[in-house]
């Protein structure tokens, strides 16, 4: 299957990064190379793109797609939170960093990866095939309480406890080993009236399991804290989120960076001496326009937030 992924908010990202021809840029979620190609187009032969992805298939696709460009290109098979690996590739401060979070169109549409409730496949959901934990392990190994917790917290699913109960009951006969079987269990757990409105009944639970398998929120928290330290003065970090859990982490992390003071609120003046080392580029998150969401429905929930290093 060809690795294709439509880059979301492409023009807005290019404007936000304000690519300098001789700069060094990190695409921490290179995917199929969509945003990376836009960066490379704007780089000179002295410019440097560091393409990072935890999915080896994505990285190979990005390397192929970016081969015509003349800028220096380094490909790093790692998570975007692995600042040591990224720093080693950069060899110094960088001019810009991009994170396009969530799961790619290729991963969703490739049945073999087990990310989608629309195609039957083995329960996997690993973004990095070398990771040990799979969706099968979560669905069949977690306790009912653990399942309910992650489905509620990561899927924001009101029927989390009932879904967890149905999963445990179903797997007692034999392990749940396919996306189709898990989808049917979820459908059975959610009352018919609730299934008739809103998104696909399995959407939130699949999201929750995927987030747990890949520790997406843990990596994001680490990245939001550490990645700005890699920026040179005037360098920018741009992050695209796709659901409220991601956006909350990015918003909170950015706010903490913008206002690092740790003094008690009752203090009339700051005495801790901690000053912001970044400024806000986007007062409000940038969202796709009607044209983009019409052409790419998966862009509907995207939000772009940007900071600049002082």
C-alpha positions in Angstrom: 0.0 0.0 0.0 1.3 3.5 -1.0 2.0 5.8 2.0 -0.2 8.8 1.3 -1.2 11.4 3.9 -2.8 14.8 3.1 -0.9 17.4 5.2 -3.4 19.4 7.3 -3.1 23.2 7.5 -0.2 23.1 5.0 -0.1 26.8 4.1 -0.7 27.9 7.7 2.2 25.7 8.9 4.6 27.1 6.3 3.6 30.6 7.3 4.0 29.8 10.9 7.4 28.3 10.6 8.7 31.2 8.4 11.3 28.9 6.9 14.8 30.4 6.6 16.6 29.0 3.5 19.7 28.1 5.4 18.0 27.0 8.6 17.7 23.7 10.4 14.1 22.3 10.8 12.7 19.3 12.6 9.5 17.6 11.4 8.9 15.4 14.4 6.0 13.5 12.7 7.3 13.2 9.2 4.7 10.7 8.1 4.7 10.5 4.3 6.7 13.7 4.0 3.8 16.1 3.2 4.8 19.0 5.5 8.5 18.0 5.1 8.3 18.6 1.4 7.0 22.1 2.0 9.9 22.8 4.3 12.4 21.3 1.8 11.0 23.5 -1.0 11.9 26.5 1.0 15.4 25.4 2.1 18.6 26.0 0.2 21.4 23.5 -0.3 22.8 24.7 3.0 19.4 24.1 4.8 18.8 21.0 6.8 15.7 19.0 7.4 15.5 16.4 10.2 12.6 14.1 9.5 11.6 12.1 12.6 9.0 9.4 12.9 8.4 6.4 15.1 6.9 4.5 12.2 9.6 2.9 10.0 7.2 2.7 7.0 6.4 6.4 7.3 10.1 7.3 7.4 10.9 5.2 4.4 8.1 6.9 2.5 9.3 10.3 3.5 12.8 9.5 2.4 11.6 8.5 -1.0 9.3 11.6 -1.4 12.0 14.0 -0.3 14.8 12.5 -2.5 14.4 15.2 -5.3 15.2 18.1 -3.0 18.7 19.6 -2.7 18.7 20.5 1.0 20.5 18.3 3.5 18.2 15.6 4.9 18.5 13.4 7.9 16.1 10.7 8.8 15.7 9.6 12.4 13.6 6.6 13.5 12.5 7.8 16.9 9.7 9.3 18.8 9.4 13.1 18.6 10.0 13.2 22.4 13.4 11.7 22.0 15.2 15.0 22.2 18.6 13.3 22.6 18.3 11.6 19.2 17.0 14.8 17.5 19.7 17.0 19.1 22.4 14.5 17.9 21.0 14.8 14.3 20.8 18.6 14.5 24.3 19.2 16.0 23.1 22.4 17.6 20.0 24.7 17.9 17.3 24.5 15.3 15.3 27.1 13.5 11.9 25.4 13.7 10.0 22.3 14.9 6.7 20.9 13.7 4.5 18.2 15.3 1.5 17.0 13.4 -0.1 14.7 16.0 -2.4 11.7 15.8 -2.6 8.9 13.4 -1.9 9.3 9.7 -4.4 8.6 6.8 -2.1 5.7 5.8 -2.2 4.1 9.2 -5.9 4.4 9.4 -6.5 3.1 5.9 -4.0 0.3 6.0 -6.1 -2.7 7.4 -2.9 -4.5 8.5 -2.1 -1.9 11.1 -5.3 -2.5 13.1 -6.0 1.2 13.8 -9.4 1.5 12.2 -12.8 0.2 13.1 -13.8 0.4 9.4 -11.6 -2.6 8.4 -11.2 -6.0 9.9 -7.6 -6.7 11.0 -5.6 -8.1 13.9 -5.6 -5.9 17.0 -2.3 -4.1 16.8 -2.3 -0.2 16.7 1.4 0.2 17.2 2.9 3.2 15.5 6.3 1.6 16.0 6.2 -2.1 15.1 9.2 -2.8 17.4 7.2 -1.8 20.5 6.0 -4.6 22.7 2.5 -3.5 23.8 -0.3 -4.0 21.3 -4.0 -3.4 21.3 -4.5 -7.1 21.7 -2.6 -6.9 25.0 -4.6 -4.0 26.2 -8.0 -5.5 25.3 -7.3 -9.0 26.6 -4.9 -8.2 29.4 -6.1 -5.1 31.2 -8.5 -5.5 34.1 -12.1 -4.2 33.8 -11.2 -1.2 35.9 -8.1 -0.4 33.9 -10.1 -0.6 30.6 -12.8 1.6 32.0 -10.3 4.2 33.1 -8.5 4.5 29.7 -11.7 4.4 27.7 -13.1 7.2 29.9 -9.9 9.3 30.1 -8.4 8.9 26.6 -11.7 8.3 24.7 -13.9 10.7 26.7 -16.5 8.0 26.3 -19.6 8.2 28.6 -20.2 4.5 28.3 -16.7 3.5 29.3 -17.6 1.3 32.3 -20.3 -0.6 30.2 -17.9 -1.1 27.3 -15.2 -2.4 29.7 -17.7 -4.8 31.2 -18.8 -6.1 27.8 -15.1 -6.6 26.7 -14.3 -8.6 29.8 -17.4 -10.7 29.4 -16.6 -11.4 25.7 -13.0 -12.3 26.1 -13.8 -14.8 28.8 -14.9 -17.2 26.0 -11.9 -16.5 23.8 -9.4 -13.7 23.3 -10.7 -10.7 21.2 -8.2 -10.8 18.4 -9.7 -8.6 15.6 -10.9 -5.1 15.1 -14.3 -6.3 13.8 -14.9 -8.4 16.9 -14.0 -5.5 19.2 -16.2 -3.1 17.2 -19.2 -5.5 17.6 -18.6 -5.7 21.4 -18.5 -1.9 21.6 -21.7 -1.6 19.6 -23.5 -4.1 21.8 -22.4 -2.2 24.9 -23.7 1.2 23.8 -27.5 1.5 23.9 -29.2 1.7 20.5 -30.5 5.3 21.1 -27.0 6.5 21.9 -25.6 4.8 18.8 -27.9 6.7 16.5 -26.3 10.1 17.2 -22.7 11.4 17.1 -19.7 9.6 15.6 -19.2 5.9 15.0 -19.8 4.1 18.3 -16.3 2.6 18.3 -14.4 5.8 17.5 -13.7 6.9 21.1 -12.8 3.5 22.4 -10.4 2.9 19.5 -8.8 6.3 20.1 -8.4 5.4 23.8 -6.7 2.1 23.1 -4.4 3.6 20.5 -3.4 6.3 22.8 -2.6 3.8 25.6 -0.7 1.4 23.2 1.5 4.3 22.0 1.7 6.3 25.2 0.8 9.3 23.0 0.0 11.8 25.8 3.1 10.9 27.8 5.3 11.5 24.8 3.5 14.8 24.1 3.9 16.1 27.6 7.6 15.4 27.5 8.0 17.0 24.0 6.1 20.1 24.9 8.4 20.6 27.9 11.7 19.9 26.2 11.5 20.7 22.5 11.4 24.5 22.9 14.8 24.3 24.5 16.2 23.2 21.2 15.1 26.4 19.4 17.5 29.2 18.5 16.5 32.8 19.1 13.6 33.5 16.7 13.0 29.8 16.1 9.4 28.5 16.2 7.6 25.4 17.3 4.3 24.6 15.7 2.0 21.8 16.9 -1.2 20.5 15.3 -3.6 18.7 17.6 -6.7 16.7 16.7 -8.6 16.2 19.9 -9.2 17.9 23.2 -6.8 15.8 25.2 -3.8 16.7 22.9 -4.8 20.3 22.7 -5.2 20.7 26.4 -1.6 19.4 27.0 -0.2 21.7 24.3 -2.1 24.7 25.5 -1.2 24.1 29.2 2.5 23.5 28.3 2.7 26.6 26.2 1.0 28.7 28.9 3.5 27.4 31.5 6.3 28.4 29.2 4.8 31.8 28.6 4.3 32.4 32.3 6.9 30.3 34.2 6.6 32.2 37.5 6.2 29.9 40.5 5.5 32.5 43.1 2.4 32.1 45.2 -0.6 34.1 43.7 -0.8 36.3 46.8 2.7 37.7 46.2 2.4 41.3 44.8 5.5 40.9 42.7 7.5 38.0 41.3 10.5 37.0 43.4 11.4 33.6 41.8 13.0 35.4 38.9 11.7 33.0 36.3 11.0 34.8 33.0 9.4 33.6 29.8 11.9 32.6 27.0 9.2 32.4 24.4 6.4 34.5 22.9 3.0 33.6 21.5 2.7 33.7 17.7 -1.0 32.6 17.5 -3.3 34.2 20.1 -6.0 31.7 19.2 -5.4 28.3 17.7 -5.4 28.3 13.9 -8.1 26.0 12.4 -8.8 24.8 8.8 -11.1 26.8 6.6 -14.3 25.4 4.9 -12.4 24.6 1.7 -9.9 22.4 3.4 -12.5 20.6 5.6 -14.6 20.0 2.6 -11.8 18.4 0.7 -10.3 16.6 3.7 -12.9 15.8 6.4 -10.2 14.5 8.8 -8.9 18.0 9.1 -12.1 19.2 10.9 -10.8 18.9 14.4 -7.3 20.2 13.7 -5.9 23.1 15.8 -2.5 24.7 15.3 -0.6 26.5 18.1 2.7 28.3 17.6 5.4 29.7 19.9 8.6 31.6 19.1 11.8 31.5 21.1 13.1 34.9 22.4 
